[in-house]
Amino acid sequence: MKVINIGDMVYYARISHNTGTYDLCDLRVRTVYDDSFVGVDRQTKRAFILGFNECDVSVFDDRDVALAKVHEAEKLKQDFTLDKDEYE
């Protein structure tokens, strides 16, 4: 991945298998620190603090690569539905 600068657009593959969250966030870089950066989602205006160690793991500069990562994770997801008997 290239050097991240303020104003760059990066794509965050937000994947959480525990909660069943598989999102692709379009982030505009707001702040850059020595070991991390802050990106703001274009739609929700939510800020994400991400480390540079996340680059090419869950943060990408190409949207198609990030989308493929999300689709790959969705294929491996587990079914969290519980039977009616398990509630009782």
C-alpha positions in Angstrom: 0.0 0.0 0.0 1.2 3.5 -0.7 1.9 6.1 1.9 -1.2 7.4 3.6 -1.7 11.2 3.6 -4.4 13.5 4.9 -7.3 13.6 2.4 -6.6 10.2 0.9 -9.5 7.8 0.3 -9.0 4.3 1.8 -11.4 1.3 2.1 -11.9 -0.5 5.4 -13.2 -4.1 5.3 -14.9 -4.1 8.7 -15.3 -7.8 9.5 -16.4 -9.2 12.8 -17.3 -12.9 12.8 -18.5 -12.7 16.4 -21.3 -10.3 15.6 -21.8 -11.2 12.0 -20.7 -7.7 10.7 -19.4 -7.6 7.2 -19.2 -3.9 6.0 -17.1 -2.0 3.5 -16.5 1.6 4.7 -15.2 4.3 2.4 -12.9 6.4 4.6 -11.4 9.8 4.0 -8.2 10.1 6.0 -8.6 13.0 8.5 -5.5 12.7 10.7 -2.2 10.9 10.4 0.0 9.9 13.4 3.3 8.1 13.7 1.7 4.7 14.1 -1.9 5.2 13.2 -4.4 7.3 11.3 -8.0 8.4 11.6 -10.5 7.9 8.8 -14.0 9.2 8.6 -16.7 7.2 6.8 -18.4 9.1 4.0 -21.9 7.9 4.7 -22.2 7.6 8.5 -19.5 10.3 9.4 -18.2 7.7 12.0 -14.4 8.0 12.7 -12.2 4.9 12.8 -8.8 4.9 14.4 -6.7 2.4 12.5 -3.1 1.3 12.8 -0.7 1.1 9.9 -0.4 -2.6 10.7 -4.0 -2.9 9.3 -2.8 -1.8 5.8 -3.3 -4.6 3.3 -5.0 -6.7 6.0 -8.3 -4.8 6.4 -7.5 -1.4 4.9 -6.9 -1.1 1.2 -6.4 1.6 -1.4 -8.4 -0.3 -4.0 -12.1 -0.7 -3.4 -12.4 -3.9 -5.4 -9.8 -5.7 -3.3 -11.6 -4.6 -0.1 -14.9 -5.7 -1.5 -13.5 -9.1 -2.4 -12.1 -9.5 1.2 -15.6 -8.8 2.6 -17.3 -11.3 0.2 -14.7 -13.9 1.1 -15.4 -13.4 4.8 -19.2 -13.6 4.2 -18.8 -17.0 2.6 -17.1 -18.3 5.7 -19.6 -16.9 8.2 -21.4 -19.1 10.7 -25.1 -19.3 11.2 -26.1 -17.6 14.5 -29.7 -18.7 14.6 -30.8 -20.5 17.7 -33.6 -23.0 18.0 -36.7 -22.2 20.0 -35.7 -25.0 22.5 -32.4 -23.3 23.3 -34.2 -20.2 24.8 -36.1 -22.2 27.4 
